[in-house]
Amino acid sequence: MLQDDGSSSVTSSSPLQNFPMMSLSPSFNSPYNWLKELKSEERGLYLIHLLLTCANHVAAGNLENANIALDQISQLASPNGDTMQRIASYFAEALADRILKSWPGIYKALHSTKLSVLSEDILVKKMFFEYFPFLKVASLITNQAIIEAMEGEKMVHIVDLNASEPLQWRALLQDLSARPEGPPHLRVTGVHQQKEVLEQIAHVLTEEAEKLDIPFQFHQVVSKLENLDVEKLRVKTGEALAISSVMQLHTLLAHEDEPQKKSPLGLKHMNGLHLQRALLNQNTLGDLLEKETANVFSPGNESASSSPLSPTPSAKMDGFLHALWGLSPKVMVVTEQDSNHNGTTLMERLSESLYFYAALFDCLEFTLQRTSLERLKVEKMLFGEEIKNIVACEGVERKERHEKLDKWFQRFDGAGFKNVPLSYYAMLQARRLLQSYSCEGYKIKEENGCVVICWQDRALFSVSAWRCRR
């Protein structure tokens, strides 16, 4: 996984053997000379140890020891280093941000002049689309599901719940123009909180439709998803409706007055000694982050304590899905992060997200140079902000509440939807697209008629299709 100079596997003589006995105390003062002597794999393993130790201290409210752990992490982590160093930088920042939230005045003062530039946010999301195949695969599968569901329909209405990019619908226009029965009258409704984004999409799609001689309308709905009034979608009688949602629905799971637990969380799964024994049985850091082991708490294995069998109730989500059901869509295609980042405890979320984002950072390690400015922007402005939201925020502030595919099955089933298995042709197209990438780490697997896109064996994103159950 890691690009490194002179790294070696962990042996019985490794300094890591002493990690469980190393207590964090003020006696470990800068510059922590012994830390600088660690080899790459040892450094990566110890960074994981420090992150989990720090998180345990934060969860317990032991801020003095959390501060000491963060100081040690700062000696080893770097946003310009190898994969584990980069990940550790952003998780450490997220833990520090969580601590600062204990003092609202200090937190607000430090963030009072922070600028959020819309153009930068849009740019970094375009970079994610460009450098990773995930959204390209999702778009391709979504379009194919819509084409199959709309066969023979003369009036088609597509609602895009996250209209930020015109490329997907431009490709669909081209596909519809080639239908043997001729193209339908197409209406696309785009939902986005920025009017400028919707206007740009409208311009691109209208121009493409004119070129292809397809009757076309674009309807703009300026709104955040959480505030969306479905009446504004203007679904008309006689239209065949399709709905597309890309990495949006999980934000509706945020709710007020989340119970806060002050005691150390998840210690029976995540104590440092248990983890380090597992780490020492791994040949490389890559083995740890890319494979689940029987000896360590693994985010992929859902247990009763870390992930309840039933999804967390959400009145907002249930109400929204029932409202969409009331529109009678012929198909609804949903793309979501396939990981459990909606646990109630800090330790659950940190461990799950560490595995998930390690895989995404790993993808970039194989795609862009470490010195790439584009890579740094994606890691900091996209992944770093998501990590911070998962780790540092609670209640309605915590929007990045990603859940596994089986939880979405339960949510959609409860709202009156039934799964539509994706076609063999859609799967075939997706596999061909991934094969066009030179990197062999990207994989696709079928799960209950849905597509799960993976890096190595780690599931990262799911694409599923649904229709009303009458």
Disulfide bonds with the S-S distance in Angstrom:
none
